[in-house]
Structure formats: C-alpha cells, structure tokens
C-alpha cells in the first residue's frame, strides 16, 4: 500500500508510526482557497510541508508516542539537528523523567528517582534502591558508539528521524484553518487504508509541519514541531558526571 506523506512523517517522527488524535479548535472550513496556498490541492500543500520540514537543519519535537515494546506511552520534548546533537526530556507512562543531551560522541543522561524505580520493575527492592542511590538526579555519560547508546544516538540525528519521509506523493484533502500554539495553519486530512491522519501546516513563512495527529487504532498519537532552524542547546552538563561505560566495564 502506498505510504502517504503524512503517514511517512508519522513513521519517521515516532519511529513506530504512532501519533494521539485530538484536534484543536477549528475555524470555518476553507471552502475558498486563499492565502499562500491559493490554487493548491491538499496533496500539493502536504508535499510542500514534507519538503520544508525535511529540509530544516533543526527542530523541536514534543508529544506522546506509543511504545511498541510494552504497550505504554513515551512522552518526549526534544530539540535535535542534522549534526546529531539533541537536548530535551523523555518519560515512560508518566512515571518520572529523564534528561538527555547528546553532543559530539557523548550522550549525557540524568534520571529522577521515579523514573529509575519504574524502570527497575522486576528487580529486588535492594537492587532498585542501589540504582536510585547511585544515579538519581545525577548526570551520567556514555559513548554514543556503545551498544547501549546506538538507539539513542540514532534518535538524536534529525536525518535519521526523518529518513524516508521525502519524495512522497500525497492525496491529502484540504480542511479548515486554525492555529497551532498561536501560529496560523491549515488542516489537511489524509488516509492510508483504515488509518486516518491529520496534518497542520504553517500558512505564514515556510510551510513547515506544525503538528501531526493520528487516530490509527494501532498507533494513535500526537507530535508537535517547532523551533525550526534554531540552535540546539546541547552543552556538556556542569559539575560531576558519572561515567557509565567505566561502571559497566
């Protein structure tokens, strides 16, 4: 089955194609095309949005993504660029938070106690207590080339995250106009089999993708995109840093 432009970006951004279908307030239907997209079909607008988004040097992604492994939800708020740098936070099923920074060949992470205890499910209390005492609220580091870090390093590379989202012919239909975090946008609707996707494209400046929703029964979710082409705040944390590679070695 042909992958639509929106489905491609859903797959790229979430790595699992998962993206929650909750629509913001919408204005009147865009029955008379006007503005920067006058005369363009929904598919043509979607294709322009894909091109603009994948052409950005950096962006920020924020939202909830289904976790295929345990059926839970991963919440991310991450800035990343095409040089492999990233900075932001993530959580699993709302249980605590982990801070993540990647700069150069090093990944830095800091976990709160709630996150560590949630990840320690199945271990003894003494083992979990030991991990919490060692790591909670402390910056750690590991080589980005290590076996435990490859998936994280790949997620921090914008080229890898958006790979496969280009050169897709869309058959999206035009919807209503609205705003996403105060930015004017047009809503596009797209489908891939039984899956339904909603795309929000900026109507001012470059036609960047501002939001992706999916009401797919298998992978529902929402991701918002912002801070296009802005520097990623990925600096080495100050203070003492635990070297996880040395601890595990």
C-alpha positions as CSV (number, residue, x, y, z in Angstrom):
1,X,0.0,0.0,0.0
2,X,1.3,3.4,-0.9
3,X,2.5,5.4,2.1
4,X,1.0,8.9,2.2
5,X,3.1,12.0,3.0
6,X,1.5,12.3,6.5
7,X,2.0,8.6,7.3
8,X,5.6,8.8,6.2
9,X,6.2,11.7,8.7
10,X,4.3,9.8,11.4
11,X,6.6,6.8,10.9
12,X,9.7,9.0,10.8
13,X,8.9,11.1,13.8
14,X,7.7,8.3,16.1
15,X,9.8,5.5,14.7
16,X,6.7,3.4,15.4
17,X,4.3,5.4,13.2
18,X,2.4,6.3,16.4
19,X,1.0,9.7,16.5
20,X,-3.0,11.0,19.6
21,X,-5.8,12.2,17.6
22,X,-7.1,15.2,19.4
23,X,-7.9,18.2,17.3
24,X,-7.6,21.8,18.5
25,X,-10.4,24.3,17.9
26,X,-11.0,24.8,14.2
27,X,-12.4,27.8,12.3
28,X,-14.7,27.8,9.3
29,X,-14.0,25.3,6.5
30,X,-11.5,26.6,3.9
31,X,-14.0,26.3,1.1
32,X,-12.5,29.1,-0.9
33,X,-8.7,28.6,-1.0
34,X,-6.8,31.7,-0.4
35,X,-3.6,33.0,1.1
36,X,-0.2,31.3,0.4
37,X,-1.8,28.1,-0.8
38,X,-4.2,29.6,-3.3
39,X,-4.9,27.2,-6.1
40,X,-3.1,24.3,-4.5
41,X,-4.6,21.0,-3.7
42,X,-4.3,19.4,-0.3
43,X,-1.8,16.9,-1.7
44,X,0.4,19.7,-3.1
45,X,0.4,21.5,0.2
46,X,1.3,18.3,2.1
47,X,4.2,17.7,-0.3
48,X,5.5,21.2,0.3
49,X,5.2,20.7,4.0
50,X,7.2,17.5,3.8
51,X,9.9,19.2,1.7
52,X,10.2,22.1,4.1
53,X,10.2,20.0,7.2
54,X,12.8,17.5,6.0
55,X,14.9,20.4,4.7
56,X,15.2,22.1,8.2
57,X,18.6,21.9,9.9
58,X,17.0,21.5,13.3
59,X,13.6,21.4,15.0
60,X,11.9,20.5,18.3
61,X,9.5,17.6,18.7
62,X,7.1,17.3,21.5
63,X,4.3,14.8,22.2
64,X,3.3,11.3,23.2
65,X,4.4,8.3,21.3
66,X,3.2,4.7,21.7
67,X,5.9,2.2,22.9
68,X,5.6,-1.0,20.9
69,X,7.6,-3.0,23.4
70,X,5.4,-2.6,26.5
71,X,2.3,-1.0,25.1
72,X,2.8,2.1,27.1
73,X,3.5,5.7,26.1
74,X,6.7,7.6,25.7
75,X,6.5,11.4,26.2
76,X,9.2,13.4,24.5
77,X,10.2,17.1,24.4
78,X,13.4,17.1,22.3
79,X,15.3,19.5,20.1
80,X,17.6,17.9,17.6
81,X,19.6,18.7,14.5
82,X,21.3,17.2,11.4
83,X,24.7,17.2,13.2
84,X,23.5,14.6,15.6
85,X,23.0,16.9,18.6
86,X,19.9,16.8,20.8
87,X,18.7,18.1,24.1
88,X,15.4,17.5,26.0
89,X,13.4,15.2,28.2
90,X,11.5,11.9,28.0
91,X,9.3,9.9,30.3
92,X,7.7,6.5,30.2
93,X,4.0,6.2,31.0
94,X,4.2,9.4,33.0
95,X,6.5,7.7,35.5
96,X,9.3,10.1,36.2
97,X,11.6,11.9,33.8
98,X,15.0,11.6,32.1
99,X,17.0,14.5,30.8
100,X,19.0,13.8,27.6
101,X,21.8,15.6,25.9
102,X,24.0,14.4,23.0
103,X,26.9,16.5,21.8
104,X,29.9,15.2,19.9
105,X,30.3,11.5,20.6
106,X,28.9,11.6,24.1
107,X,25.4,11.0,25.5
108,X,24.6,12.6,28.8
109,X,21.5,11.5,30.8
110,X,20.0,12.3,34.2
111,X,17.2,10.3,35.7
112,X,14.9,11.2,38.6
113,X,14.0,8.7,41.3
114,X,10.5,8.0,40.0
115,X,11.9,7.1,36.5
116,X,14.5,4.7,37.9
117,X,12.1,2.9,40.2
118,X,9.7,2.4,37.3
119,X,12.5,1.0,35.1
120,X,13.5,-1.3,38.0
121,X,10.3,-3.3,37.9
122,X,11.1,-7.0,38.4
123,X,14.2,-6.3,40.4
124,X,14.5,-6.7,44.1
125,X,13.9,-3.7,46.3
126,X,17.6,-3.7,47.4
127,X,18.8,-3.7,43.8
128,X,16.4,-0.8,42.8
129,X,17.4,1.1,46.0
130,X,21.1,0.7,45.0
131,X,20.5,2.1,41.5
132,X,18.5,5.0,42.8
133,X,21.2,5.9,45.3
134,X,23.9,5.7,42.6
135,X,22.1,7.5,39.8
136,X,19.1,9.6,40.9
137,X,19.3,13.2,39.9
138,X,23.0,12.8,38.8
139,X,24.3,13.4,35.3
140,X,25.8,10.4,33.6
141,X,27.6,9.9,30.4
142,X,28.4,7.1,27.9
143,X,29.9,6.9,24.5
144,X,27.4,7.4,21.7
145,X,29.0,4.5,19.8
146,X,28.4,1.9,22.6
147,X,25.9,-0.9,22.1
148,X,23.6,0.6,24.8
149,X,23.6,4.0,23.2
150,X,23.1,3.4,19.5
151,X,19.3,3.7,19.5
152,X,19.5,7.0,21.5
153,X,22.2,8.3,19.2
154,X,20.1,7.5,16.1
155,X,17.1,9.3,17.6
156,X,19.3,12.4,18.1
157,X,20.1,12.6,14.4
158,X,17.4,14.5,12.5
159,X,18.4,13.0,9.2
160,X,17.8,9.5,10.7
161,X,14.5,10.5,12.3
162,X,13.1,11.9,9.1
163,X,14.6,9.4,6.8
164,X,12.1,8.0,4.3
165,X,9.7,11.0,4.5
166,X,10.8,12.6,1.3
167,X,9.6,12.1,-2.3
168,X,6.1,11.0,-1.3
169,X,3.1,12.0,-3.5
170,X,0.2,12.9,-1.2
171,X,-3.5,12.7,-1.8
172,X,-4.4,14.8,1.2
173,X,-7.6,16.9,1.2
174,X,-7.8,20.5,2.4
175,X,-9.6,21.1,5.7
176,X,-10.3,24.1,7.9
177,X,-8.0,26.8,9.1
178,X,-6.8,27.0,12.7
179,X,-3.9,27.9,14.9
180,X,-1.2,25.7,16.5
181,X,0.4,27.4,19.5
182,X,-0.6,30.7,18.1
183,X,0.7,30.1,14.6
184,X,-1.8,30.2,11.7
185,X,-2.2,26.9,10.0
186,X,-4.3,24.9,7.5
187,X,-5.5,21.4,8.3
188,X,-5.1,18.6,5.9
189,X,-6.7,15.2,6.1
190,X,-5.0,12.0,4.8
191,X,-5.7,8.3,5.0
192,X,-3.8,5.1,4.5
193,X,-6.1,2.2,4.5
194,X,-8.2,2.3,7.7
195,X,-5.7,4.7,9.3
196,X,-6.6,8.4,9.4
197,X,-4.1,11.3,9.8
198,X,-4.4,15.0,10.3
199,X,-1.6,17.4,9.3
200,X,-1.3,21.0,10.4
201,X,0.8,23.2,8.0
202,X,2.0,26.7,8.7
203,X,0.4,29.3,6.4
204,X,3.0,32.1,7.3
205,X,6.7,31.8,6.4
206,X,7.9,28.4,5.2
207,X,5.2,25.7,5.0
208,X,6.6,23.8,8.0
209,X,4.7,21.0,9.6
210,X,3.4,22.2,12.9
211,X,1.5,19.2,14.2
212,X,0.8,15.6,13.2
213,X,-2.2,13.6,14.6
214,X,-3.1,10.0,14.1
215,X,-6.3,8.2,15.0
216,X,-4.9,4.9,13.9
217,X,-6.3,2.2,16.1
218,X,-2.8,0.6,16.4
219,X,-0.7,3.7,16.8
220,X,-2.6,6.8,18.0
221,X,-0.6,9.8,19.0
222,X,0.3,13.5,18.5
223,X,3.6,15.2,17.8
224,X,4.1,19.0,17.5
225,X,7.0,20.5,15.7
226,X,8.6,23.9,16.4
227,X,11.8,25.9,16.8
228,X,12.8,25.2,13.2
229,X,16.4,26.0,12.3
230,X,17.2,27.2,15.8
231,X,20.4,26.1,17.6
232,X,20.0,23.0,19.8
233,X,21.0,23.8,23.4
234,X,23.3,20.8,23.7
235,X,26.1,21.6,26.0
236,X,28.1,19.3,28.4
237,X,26.5,19.5,31.8
238,X,28.4,21.3,34.6
239,X,29.7,19.5,37.6
240,X,30.5,15.9,38.4
241,X,29.4,13.3,35.8
242,X,29.3,9.5,36.3
243,X,30.9,7.5,33.5
244,X,28.5,4.6,32.9
245,X,31.0,2.9,30.5
246,X,33.6,2.6,33.3
247,X,31.0,1.4,35.8
248,X,29.8,-1.3,33.4
249,X,33.3,-2.2,32.2
